[in-house]
Amino acid sequence: MKNRLFIFLATFLMMVAIQTEAKKIPFTVDAAQFRYDDTHSLCEFYYSFPDTALRYIKNGNKYIGSLRINLQINSSTLGVVDKKKWISDNISDTAIRTHRRNLIGQKSFILSPGQYTVEIEIYDINDSTTNAKTTLQLIVRTVPKNSIALSDIELASRIYPQNSSSADEVNSVFAKNNFIVVPNPKHEFIGTEPSLSIYSEIYNAKTFAHDSIRVEYKILDGAKREQFTVQLLRPALSDAIVESTSIPLDGLSSGLYYLQLMVQSVSNPTDNITAIKKFYVLNPEMPVELAPSLSEDELFHSSEFATLSAKRVEDEYSKAKILATHAEVQLYESINDNIAKQKFLYRFWKERDPKPETPQNERLDDFRKAIAHANTFFSNILIKEGWKTDQGRVLMKYGFPSQVDRHTNESGVRPYEIWYIDGKQGGIQFQFVDLKGFGNYIQINSTAIGEPRNDRWFEQYVQMFDSGSNQLDPP
């Protein structure tokens, strides 16, 4: 039986408000992945910023504002994988003093599956004090070949057939598969008659669904409660199908919502796949409705932790223990009932949620991204699960490093790495050494509070010694 639920929430919704000393630049970034070929994905980055974010210079009878954007994609194993630099201009007949529109753009990259760090820098060409940088984590997936598959959801402000008259007025960079898809990076649908425009791609439908597929669009509110559902029947004409539609939202009050898209084989309903995307409705005639408050017990039973088996509970705790206090460890180890352990995990992550007013737990999302990265890149002959390595523990506890210095093939020294993490304790460092040559890097020194420190780490563990030396084992 194939019954898969792929939820793409945190990986590919990246809303970034970039702060500079001069002024705040509301620069929003979103991304979506589509199949390019059997071994690569097409990763599209969409960005948006208001026209008032730029400083305008008069040139003849025009006013010109220009934003330079640098986007670089890094791999922890390959270094710089790709990078692009471009200028986004806005030209106006009159000076821009009040907001008129958002400026929208798109850049595409072809990437192999893996974990990447995306660095984005922006500069106002006419104002040197306005510049900023942000870093995003990106996981590129493989598209399965043995089942129905689904791309990410792209939310759009407009979708036209490429041969329509309206398409002639739009930048061709938004063209794909005979459509012009103008992205909506902010996921905001505004007006008294808002409509949700959706673009996605369905793969392997003809091979596995044969005749037809059922496409279900479900609208959920901020608490994941169903508001309404739209079901469509599509012919399975090929193994690469464009799925595009528009859903009226005029009956919804202003607020946060989720779009849940499910694709299902009609002949085999258990073969299905689901994706979810967050969006916002801003309808001046339909103000925000306050949701009824739920008790902690009701919230627990609606959470993922309420369904965990005893084995899954122990697995989740073994990872969460890296962040746990001594009192939390003692409390968990005194519990024998599985439901009580489920509630412990629910409260454990609830207390660490940086934005408890939202349905998403950003700290838990980041923690799981770190686990996935560690299992992909830190597994070795000695330790099969990368999260159990020293590097995995540091990644899960302190987050992704701002910079990594790798020394792998230097004469007279063992392979070692230095991690710099800027956002913790005013900036901390970790030194890891591959003592046995199996790719298992041991933490030897750190400047972080509460971590083992050894100022002579380089002399004692990195420099190679004769066999007769009495070099100490690591702490």
N, C-alpha and C positions, 0 to 999 in steps of 0.2 A: 504494500500500500504506500502510495506517495501522498503525503499530506504535509506540505511545507509552508511555513509562515516566515517570509523574509521581511523584516521590518527595517526600512532604511530611514532612520530619523536623524540621529545625530551625525552619521557619517557624512551626509550630503546636504545638510541645511546649515550654512555658516553665515550667521548674521553678525556683522562686525561694525561696531561704532568706533572709529579710530580717533583717539584724542591726541592733540598736540598742544604745546604750550601757547601757540599763537591763537588757534581757534579749533573748534571741533569740526571734523569732516565726517558727516554721516554717509559713509561709504559702505554699501551693503553688497555682500558676495554670496552667491549661491552656486551650486554645481550639480551636474547630472552625468551619469555614465550610460553609454550605449555600446552595443557590440560593434566592433570595427572589423575584426576577422577572428579566426579560431584562437589566436593567442594574444590579441590586443583589445583594449577598450578605447573608445573615443570619449574623452573626458572634456566636457564643456563647462567653462566657468562664465557665469553671468554676473555683471556688476551694475550698480545703479548709484547715482549721487545727484542731489538737486542742483539746478543751474546756478543757484545763489552761492554754492560752495566755492566758486571760482572768482578770482580777481580779473576784471575785464580791462583790456587796453584798447583805446580807440585807434583804429587803423583805417584811414580814409573816412568813409561814411559808415563803417561797421565797427561793432564792439566784439572783440575776440577774447575768449577765456580758454585756457589750455591746461589740461592735467596730464602729466607724464605718469604712466603706470608701468612698473616693472614686475613681472611675475616669474619666479624661478621655482622649479620642482627639484627637490633633492631626495636621494635615496641613501639610507644609512650604509648600504653596501657598495653602491655605484657612484656616490657623490652627486654632482649636478647632472640630472637626466635631461632636462630641457629648460629653456628660458626664452622669454619674449619681452620686448620693450616696445611700447607704442604711446602715441599721444592722442588723447580724446579732446577734440575741439568743440566749442559751442560758439556759433557766430550769430549775432543779433543785430537788427537794424537800430535798436534803441538800447540805452543803458538798462541793465537788469538790476533792479533794486528789491523786487518782491518775487517770490517763487512762482514760476510759471509751469515748469515741468521737470520731471526727472530725466537725466541723461542715462541711457542704457547702452551697454556694450556686451560683447561676447568674445572669448578666445577659446580655441580648441587645441587639445593635445592628444596624441596617441601614446598610450602607456601600457606596459606589461602589468600583469597582476602583482600586487605587492603593497607595502606601506610606504607612503611618501610624506615629506614635509613640504608644504607650499608656502613660500615667502612672497608677500605682496608689499611693494613699496609704492607710495604715491607722492607726487610733488606738484605743487601749483607752479607752473613755469613763470608766471608773472608775480609770484610772491614767495621768495625763498624761505620765509619763516613757516610756511605751510607745507609740512612734509610729515610723513608718518610711515610706520611699518607694522605689519601684522603677520603672524605665523599660524598656519592651519595644518591639521593632520588629515591625510587623505588615504583611505584604503581602497585600492582598485581590485575589484572582484573578477573572477572568471565566470563566463556564462556557461552553465551546465549544458551538456550535449544530450543527456539521456532523459530529458523531461521538458515540459513547457517551461519557458523562462520569460522573465520580464525585466525591462530596463528600469532605470529610475524614472520617477514622475517629474516632468518639467511643467511647472505652472507658468502660464503665459498671460500677457496682457491682451494680445491679439493673435489670431491664427488665420492665415489666408491661404487659399490655393495659389501656388506660385505663378500661375498664368492669369490671375485676376488683375483688374485695373488697380485695386488697392495695393497690391504687392509692389507695383512700380515705384511707390513713394517710400518704400522701406529699404533699409540697408540689406544688401544681398548676403551679408555675413550670417543672417538669421535663417537662411534657406537650408532645408533638408527634406529629402524624400518628397519632392514636389509640393512642399508647403513652406510658407514663411511663418516662422514661429518666433514672435517677439517676446522675449522672456520677461517675467515679473519677479525679479530677485527679492523684492521685499515681501512677496506673498500677500500683498494687501489688495483687496477688491473693494473699491470705493464707489459710492453713489446710491441713489434711491432704487436702482434696479441693477444691482451688481450681478455679474455672471462669471462663473469659474471656468476658465479655459484650460484645457488639459492636453498634454502631448506625452505619449509613451510609445514603446515598441514591444511587440510580443514575438518571441522566438520559438522555433521548433513546433509551431501549432499544427502544421499540416502532417508532420511525421507522427505526432503523438495524439492529437485530437481528431485527426482524419477529416471529418466533415465540417464541424462547427465548434465554436467556443462560446462560453457564456462570460460576458464582461459585467462585473457588478461594481458600481460606484456607491460607496456608503459615506454619508456625511455624519461625523461625530462631533459632539460639542467638546469643550475643554476638559471635561471629566470622562471622555470617551463613551458618552451615551449616544445611542443612535438617534439622529434627527429625521433622516429619510434615506431611501435607497432608490437608485436607478439601475435597472437591469437591461442589458442589451444582448442580442444574439448576433454573433459575427460569423461569416463563413471562414473556414480555415483554408484560405487560398494558397498560402505559401508558408515558408518557415521564417519569414521576416515580414511582420504586419505592422503597419502604423495604426495606432489606436489614438484617435483624437476626437474630443467632444467638448461641448459647452453645457454647463449646468446652471440654470437660474438660481440665484441665492436671495431673491427679494423677500422671501418669507423668513429669513434668519435675522435675529437681532445682532447688533454689533458685538464683536468679541472674537475669541480664539476658537478655531475649529480644526478638525482633521479630515482629510480625504483618505479613505481606505479603498484601494483599487484591488479587486480580486479577478483573476483570470482562471477559468475552469474548463476542463474538457467536458463536453456534453455527454459523450459516450462513457467517460470514466471520471465521475465527479470528484473522486479522491485525488486525482491529479490536478492540483491547483497551486497557485502562488499568489502572494499578496504583498503589496507595498503600501506605505503610509506616508503622507506629506502634511505638514502643518501649514495653515493659512489663517488670514485675518479678514473679517468682514467689518467695514466701516460704513454704516448706513445711517445718515443723519435722521431718517424717519423711524429708525428702529434702534433705540438706545440699548446700552448693555443691560442685560437682565442678570440680577444677582442669583447665582446658583444656590440651592438649599445646602446648608452645611451638613456634612456627614460625620458620624462618630468615627473615632479611631478604629473601632472594630470593623465598621463598614468599609473604611478605606483599606484596612489590612486585607479583608476578604476580596476586594477588587484588585489587589496587587498581584504581581507575579510570584511573590514569596508564599502566598497561601496555597499554591499548587505544587510546591517542590516536594519531591520524594525525600525519604530519609538520606539516601545516598547523595542526592543533589544538595541537600542542606549542608551536609558535612563538607562537600566540595566547595560550596560557596563560602562557608565559614573559614576553611583552610586558607583561602585567599584573603578574605576580609580581615583575618587575624593580623595581617601585616600592618593594618591601620589601627587595630584595637588597642585600647588602654589596658593596663594591668587589671583594673576593676572589671572591665568588659570581658576579658578572658576568664577571670574567676567566675563571673556570672554565667557565661555560656557553659563552662565545664561543669557547673552544678545542676544544669538542666538535663532531664532525661526524656521528656515528652517532645515528640517531633513538632507538634503544633506550637508549643512554647518556643522551640528553636526557630521555627518560621517567623514568629512574632518578634523574636530577638533580632533576626536579620532585617526585618521590615523597619524596626525602630532604629537599628544601627545606621542604616542608610538614610532614613528620614532625618536623623539628627545631623547628618553631613550634607544635606541638600542645600546648596547655596541660594536657591530660589524656591523656597517651599510653596510659594503662591502659584507656581506653574506645574503642569502635570509631569514635566520632564525632570529627572534628577541628574544634573550636569556632572556632579562628582562621580556618580556611579557610571555614567557613560564614559567619562575620561578613564576611570579605573579599568573598565572592560576593554577600551582601546589599548591601554598599556599591556594588558594580558595578551591580547591578540598579537600585538607587536612583539612581545617577548617570546611567545611560542613560535613565531615565524623566524625570528632573527637570532635568538639566544640559545636555542636548543643545540645540544652537542652530544658527543659520544657518551659522556659521563652522566649528563642530565637531559633526559628526553623532553621534559616539559620546561620550556624556556622561562616561564614565570617563576620557577623554583630556583633559578640561578641568582647570584648576587646582583647581577645587572637587572634582572627581572624585578627583584624586590625593590631596588632603588627606583626603577621606573614607575612601579605601582604606587610607591609611597610619596615620591617627590615630583613625579611628572616627567615629561620629556625634556631632555637637556637642551639648553639654548645653543650649545656648541659642543662638539666632540672632536678631540684631537686623537687620532689613531696612529700608533707606531707598531707596525706589524712585521717589517722586514729590515730591521736595523741591525748592523753587525755588533756582536758582543752584548746584546741585551735581549731579554725576553719580550714577547709582544705585550703591549700595554695600551690602555686607553685612559684619557682624562676627560671627565664630563664636567661641564660648567652649567649650573642651573641658576639663572639670574633671579627668578621670581620667589625664591625661598630664603628666608633669614638674611636678606640683604645680599644674597649671592653666595653659593656654596660650590664646593668641588668634590669629586669622587675620583679616586685612582683605582683602576682594576688591572690585574696582571694575569696573563695566561701562564701559570706556573708549570704545567705539565705538557703544554703543547697540543692539547686536545680541543682548543677553542672555548674552554670553560674559564672565563675571566673572574678571578677572585677579587673581592673588594679588600684593598690593603690599607687605604687611608681615606679620610674624609675630613673636611672642615665643618661639616654639619654638626649641630648640637646633638649630643647623644649617640653619635656614630664613632666607631673606633678610629683613633688618630695615631699616626706614626710618621713623624717628620722625616725619618730616615728611610722611608718606603722605597725610594729609588735605589739607594745603595744596598739595602738588604734583600730586595726581591726582584728588581729589574736587571741589575748588573749580573752578568754570568760569573759563576765562581768555579774554581777547580773542584774536582770530586772530593778532595780532602777537606774542603771548607766545612765549617760548622754553622752554615746558614740556617737561620731559624725558620720553622714553619710559620705560615701566616696566622694572625690572631684568630 
